[in-house]
């Protein structure tokens, strides 16, 4: 019995460490690529999951984007947040944690794209929920990103600096019945950007989710001239 209790205690401790300790800095952010290597692709979509998500959930977005007609020469880069929740991953609960996540995300992006990758206008960062806010913030900071798609964001820390990236094209989508992240967040974000195409914003009649019409809009947004 003592042996079994010891094994159980070790297992619990390992679980707590895995859930409470972020991915070590000496490791790159966990990433999965669907399609060609980003450095050789015609375009790149970097997708950031929401709080509690991860690579497995994000893979559904990659699959649906392909079904929606995203060309095979566009690389989809799925990135996993370095911090943990009890049921998945996240990008950080504090401004400092999210700043560190963005720095690591930018480092990973430079590793994957290098110096010969597609031009900024063909590099899209997209995100859902918590990942949507991080997507906006990393687009503010990273000149290699020329387009951002924000789906049902809860909060953008650097939203006030968005006008500084006047060349960034933005796609906003949010459910009018979202009880997790109110639609007012996206409505107010719209006021910070003058680079959105007419009709580019999507406010759908639904909850905290990404409907097929939004995925189709992302596939079009990433490949539009």
HELIX and SHEET records of a PDB file:
HELIX    1   1 UNK A    2  UNK A   20  1                                  19    
HELIX    2   2 UNK A   38  UNK A   40  5                                   3    
HELIX    3   3 UNK A   55  UNK A   67  1                                  13    
HELIX    4   4 UNK A   95  UNK A  113  1                                  19    
HELIX    5   5 UNK A  120  UNK A  122  5                                   3    
HELIX    6   6 UNK A  130  UNK A  141  1                                  12    
HELIX    7   7 UNK A  159  UNK A  165  5                                   7    
HELIX    8   8 UNK A  184  UNK A  189  1                                   6    
HELIX    9   9 UNK A  190  UNK A  192  5                                   3    
HELIX   10  10 UNK A  212  UNK A  223  1                                  12    
SHEET    1   A 7 UNK A  31  UNK A  34  0                                        
SHEET    2   A 7 UNK A  74  UNK A  79 -1                                        
SHEET    3   A 7 UNK A  43  UNK A  48  1                                        
SHEET    4   A 7 UNK A 123  UNK A 128  1                                        
SHEET    5   A 7 UNK A 147  UNK A 151  1                                        
SHEET    6   A 7 UNK A 169  UNK A 175  1                                        
SHEET    7   A 7 UNK A 202  UNK A 204  1                                        
SHEET    1   B 2 UNK A  83  UNK A  84  0                                        
SHEET    2   B 2 UNK A  89  UNK A  90 -1                                        
END                                                                             
